Amino acid sequence: MLKKYYIPRLIQYFTVLFIGLTLVFVIPRLLPSNPVEHQLSRMMSQGQYLDPSAIEAMRETLEQLYGLKGGTFEQYIDYFKRLFTGDLGPSFTQFPTPVMTLIRQSLPWTVGLLFASLSISWIVGTVLGGIRVSFPRSRLARLIELLIMGVRPIPYYIVSLVLLILFAFLWPVFPMSGGYSMGVKVGFNARFILDLLRHAFLPILSMVIIEIGGWFLQMRNVASNIVEEDYVVYAEASGLPKAKIVFMYIMRNAIIPQITGFALNIGFIFGGALITEIVFAYPGMGYLLYSAILSGDYNLIMGINVFSIVGVSTAMLIVDLIYPLLDPRVRYQ
Amino acid sequence: MFRVIRDLYVNDRRFTFGFTVLVFFVIISFVSLLSPYDMRAWNAVPRYLPPSAKHPLGTNSIGQDIMWQAMVATKNSLLLGAIAAAISRVIAIVVGLLSGYKGGIFDRIVMVMTDSFIILPMFPILILIATILRSSLNMVVLGVVIGLFGWAWDARLFRSQILSLKEREFTRTAVFSGLSTFKIVLTEHLPYVFPLVMATTINNVIWVIGMEVTLSMLGLSNLNTPTIGTMIYWALQYQAIFLEMWNWILTPVTICVVLILGLYMLSTSISEYLDPRTRLQMIRKG
């Protein structure tokens, strides 16, 4: 068990980390434009006059900050050393604030969005998928399938934008942007929580609409094989209530692969959360990334990249490690 | 090939829809070459015109004809999809076929790396690249960049096909007659995987179009080239929603949705056709 299941998972985990972090290190160095020069030219184009020696000093400092000093290999070692201590350097536009602090501030919003949308879409998608298979002749079930599958391929951005136009502009029942209203006191009281939910509703809805499709499809495929199993036929023949067959016989057995599917999709879903936050100006990591792009804060973009890679691959590892606890077939292999 | 398309067109409504949409947009792309206006120029036509006979979809706040703009944008988006899909197909085929055929330790290493590319969050990484390249991003560069990141899932799919193909008789015959690995994979196995390549290409184009729209909305592409994404970007920049210029903002959004839905139906229809189990079901149903 340990050798067959856990060790390969750990190897995979460290490979993902290694490849991802190396990519983030290599990409800026492979590309023709130099972030330090870029930063300097930005400062000069803002009309500041700098004499050559000041520019030289500035260049020196920036190179130090970005870890661009010394040979490439030295930089590489240094980069990993800094990552191990959780040091992602300072943000450039909000100077000495460390990137890590900024990420820590916006992280709860993103995690909340991800958690809410994932749990809702997982439950709804799984149940609907199971029902679709159990009642193959129902018109309603087919209609639902058509709707769900129709939205699935549409990019996160388009769905969010359309929801924003519909429910925040044309029929303004939900706020257009932000995490909570100005002037509402932050705290554990009914008014704040209601306000929080009202702001989170559209972002969560747009993520749920897209993500349901994946769970639905997978559930449908797995469950359609289970429906033909002997024990289901037997349960039907012995006259068990339909609800019991659907939930206890069909769905219970089809749920397990739903969890593996989750591990592979987590990077995609995370990217979707970032996009949704940008559209709704929701104060999470996506919005932080957006403000970093607008202000050209290269170090913050790097930091968010590093953090996403570590976060996504760790989440995947946790799902993989929990998996045997849920599936007796893997446990007793 | 032609007969298969005709049969699917007649029998599968999804294929009918998807194929019609694709042909329609391809024709539009060719027509867009006849555009009477220069798409980069501002104020080529009067601004803020409502739809009329001369400008069927009206004009926007920067003095461009929305209909022609949308047609050129469709062409560019499809072109970008084709470039990126072509590049990622080549990588996916080489990786999938070689790794599946060679097996052993080579396969293991390559697959662990492929899985990493599946798991890694591509969106922030693409943003990192696009921010650094911003000044030199044109359609081709953007296509190459997106293509370099979109191959992993399909490589895995192709590999699983090869795993069963290489156990078949003809592979052994080819080995014993002294063909090189590369030749066997290329001439003996690729034709079998080819239909699958077609289906995944369409899915990849969908992904690329979505990625382009997303990067453009962040201002991370060449904003002077009209694409579906940059059209939405400019409409939002000029507050088309608040000005209620629905002809401006909804034209690219609608094109994007219809195009993606059409391509998606085409690909589900083709991959179901390729799957012998569902084909049997279709025959049984009559």
Interface residues (C-beta under 8 A of the other chain):
Chain A: I11 Q12 T15 V16 I19 G20 L23 V24 I27 P28 L31 P32 S33 P35 H38 M149 G150 R152 P153 I154 P155 Y156 Y157 I158 L161 V162 I165 F169 A263 L264 I266 G267 F268 F270 G271 L274 I275 I278 L289 Y290 I293 L294 G296 Y298 I301 M302 I304 N305 S308 I309 V312 S313 M316
Chain B: V112 M113 D115 S116 F117 I118 I119 L120 P121 M122 F123 P124 I125 I127 L128 I129 T131 I132 L133 S135 S136 I206 I209 G210 M211 V213 T214 M217 L218 G219 L220 I232 I241 F242 I249 V253 C256 V257 I260 L261 L263 Y264 T268
